[in-house]
């Protein structure tokens, strides 16, 4: 299985984050987004009036509610989990 080979090479792989410029060893196993996908469809000049943002909550047009959460997915035969 190709994916299993990638996981077993974790010490040989590195990733440089485009945001913080830090280089991480191993494959990336933690993913998140600052805003829900729907947020990006709103014109920038309308965001202030249509979007309410809190630490883990985004409300759009008072009808669409998005709560930020984290799902942990165990990876078989691997010592780390996938966080999404």
C-alpha positions in Angstrom: 0.0 0.0 0.0 1.6 3.3 -1.2 0.1 5.4 1.7 1.7 3.1 4.3 5.1 3.5 2.6 4.7 7.3 2.9 3.9 7.1 6.6 6.9 4.8 7.3 9.2 7.4 5.7 8.1 10.1 8.1 11.7 11.0 9.3 12.9 11.5 5.7 10.1 13.9 4.7 9.9 17.6 5.7 7.4 20.4 5.1 7.8 24.1 5.2 4.7 26.0 6.4 3.8 28.9 4.0 2.4 30.9 6.9 4.9 30.7 9.7 7.9 29.6 7.6 8.8 26.8 10.0 10.1 23.5 8.6 8.5 20.5 10.2 10.0 17.0 10.0 7.8 14.2 8.9 4.5 14.2 6.9 1.8 16.7 7.9 -0.8 15.1 10.1 -2.7 18.2 11.4 -4.9 20.2 9.1 -7.3 23.1 9.8 -8.8 26.2 8.3 -9.2 29.7 9.8 -12.7 30.1 8.3 -15.3 27.8 6.8 -15.3 27.5 3.0 -18.5 29.4 2.7 -16.8 32.5 4.3 -14.6 32.8 1.2 -17.6 33.2 -1.1 -18.6 36.5 0.6 -17.3 39.7 -1.1 -14.7 41.3 1.1 -16.7 44.5 1.3 -19.6 42.6 2.9 -17.8 40.5 5.5 -18.1 43.1 8.3 -21.9 43.3 8.0 -22.6 39.7 7.2 -20.2 37.7 9.3 -19.9 37.3 13.1 -16.6 35.7 14.2 -15.6 34.3 17.6 -12.8 32.0 18.6 -14.5 28.8 17.5 -17.7 30.1 16.0 -18.6 31.7 12.6 -22.1 33.0 11.9 -22.9 34.1 8.4 -26.1 36.0 7.6 -27.5 34.9 11.0 -28.6 31.7 9.2 -25.4 29.7 8.7 -23.6 28.5 11.8 -20.1 27.0 11.8 -18.4 25.6 14.9 -14.7 24.8 14.7 -13.9 21.4 16.0 -11.3 18.7 15.7 -11.6 15.1 14.5 -8.9 12.7 15.5 -8.4 9.7 13.1 -6.1 6.9 14.2 -3.7 5.5 11.6 -3.2 1.8 11.7 0.4 0.7 12.3 1.5 4.3 12.9 2.5 6.0 16.1 0.6 9.3 15.4 -3.0 10.3 14.7 -4.4 12.4 11.9 -6.0 15.6 13.1 -8.5 17.4 10.9 
